[in-house]
Amino acid sequence: MNLVRALFSTAILLTASATTSAHFLVVHTPEMLLGRSANIDMSIVFTHAFDGGPTMDLPGIENFYAMQKKAGDDDLTRIDLMDYLEPVQWGHAEGKSAFVAAIPRNAMRSLGDYQVVVEPQPYYEAEEDIYIQQITKVIMNVGGAPTNWDATLGLATEIQSLNKPYTNWVGGVFRGVVLSSGEPVPFAEIEVEYLNYNPNFEDRRFDADASIEAPLPGYEHVSVRTDASGTFSIGLPKAGWWGIAALGVGPATEHEGKELSQDAVLWVQAKEIN
């Protein structure tokens, strides 16, 4: 089954997105699953994931942390990562404001899951005269021992994983639940987009070559909706990173007197079966 047919056959409801969405807060590190603890290089860029641009100026980050469940503990532990953030100019031609983080090995060295959370400051989209805030999660694991990959964190809005985001085979299905103030959101619009250009941490830019080519613009991002219980399923037809954004589902709807789209974003990684 080719990429286009797979995308159509595994989504609940596919439509070309008619909103300004296509925006994605990319929070990227080469591997979500680490065999053992290591230094972690992370790129945080607000862009159009499939197109590799245009990149938007990221105004700032309000919170950057990881949530971990240590062995024997019932509660999650918060690991603050703000001190590792570095503002950078992303892209040689555009030079847009973004962030990178060189997280040392000792910050996330224990075995288990780490839900890395980025809460950015709202971005003003002048063309639509609205603000966008994408509260984003990347769930990483050290050593293969699962601990809190499916935990909810009490965020304003978030996507709860029903599959491990870091152990997905190409051709598989990923499931999740969209939450707003801890409650499932029925029939929420979700945009799914492939990270088509690899982020280059050292050069502070996306690689020049795309992984795939869309036959028509409508295939660059597809939309699904949650069901009545707030649950969704998507297919993963290509190895790499897939962004899942639930649009406008957060409780905050206004910022500085203008409309705010408060989105929940989760990144998922898929691997080929060799």
Secondary structure as GFF3:
##gff-version 3
##sequence-region A 1 274
A	DSSP	alpha_helix	3	10	.	.	.	ID=ss1
A	DSSP	beta_strand	23	28	.	.	.	ID=ss2
A	DSSP	beta_strand	33	34	.	.	.	ID=ss3
A	DSSP	beta_strand	40	48	.	.	.	ID=ss4
A	DSSP	beta_strand	61	68	.	.	.	ID=ss5
A	DSSP	beta_strand	77	80	.	.	.	ID=ss6
A	DSSP	three_ten_helix	82	84	.	.	.	ID=ss7
A	DSSP	beta_strand	85	90	.	.	.	ID=ss8
A	DSSP	beta_strand	96	103	.	.	.	ID=ss9
A	DSSP	three_ten_helix	105	107	.	.	.	ID=ss10
A	DSSP	beta_strand	112	120	.	.	.	ID=ss11
A	DSSP	beta_strand	123	125	.	.	.	ID=ss12
A	DSSP	beta_strand	130	142	.	.	.	ID=ss13
A	DSSP	beta_strand	157	161	.	.	.	ID=ss14
A	DSSP	beta_strand	168	169	.	.	.	ID=ss15
A	DSSP	beta_strand	173	180	.	.	.	ID=ss16
A	DSSP	beta_strand	183	184	.	.	.	ID=ss17
A	DSSP	beta_strand	189	194	.	.	.	ID=ss18
A	DSSP	beta_strand	199	200	.	.	.	ID=ss19
A	DSSP	beta_strand	205	206	.	.	.	ID=ss20
A	DSSP	three_ten_helix	217	219	.	.	.	ID=ss21
A	DSSP	beta_strand	221	225	.	.	.	ID=ss22
A	DSSP	beta_strand	231	235	.	.	.	ID=ss23
A	DSSP	beta_strand	240	246	.	.	.	ID=ss24
A	DSSP	beta_strand	254	255	.	.	.	ID=ss25
A	DSSP	beta_strand	258	271	.	.	.	ID=ss26
###
